[in-house]
Amino acid sequence: MRRGPDGRRSVARLAALLYPFVAAAMAINIFLLGLMGQAVGLPALTPVTSLGLGIVTGIPATWLAGRWLRSLIEEAEDGQ
């Protein structure tokens, strides 16, 4: 993977690759959270609502996952 001008791997590139997976995971987690919310009297979330919220919340979650993955890659490269 290419490195940026500062010699570090680009979080944006990692995030672009990870976004579909992270957004899907967020949608599933939100849907399951909505199901658990029924136990305390909250209305159930529809799958479409959960998917929409997963797409929106997937953006910051993907950025965090990209930063975490970049740190793991750099740690592995430093250990060689």
Secondary structure, DSSP 8 states (H G I E B T S, - for coil): --B-TTSSB-HHHHHHHHHHHHHHHHHHHHHHHHHHHGGGT-----HHHHHHHHHHHHHHHHHHHHHHHHHHHHHHHHT-
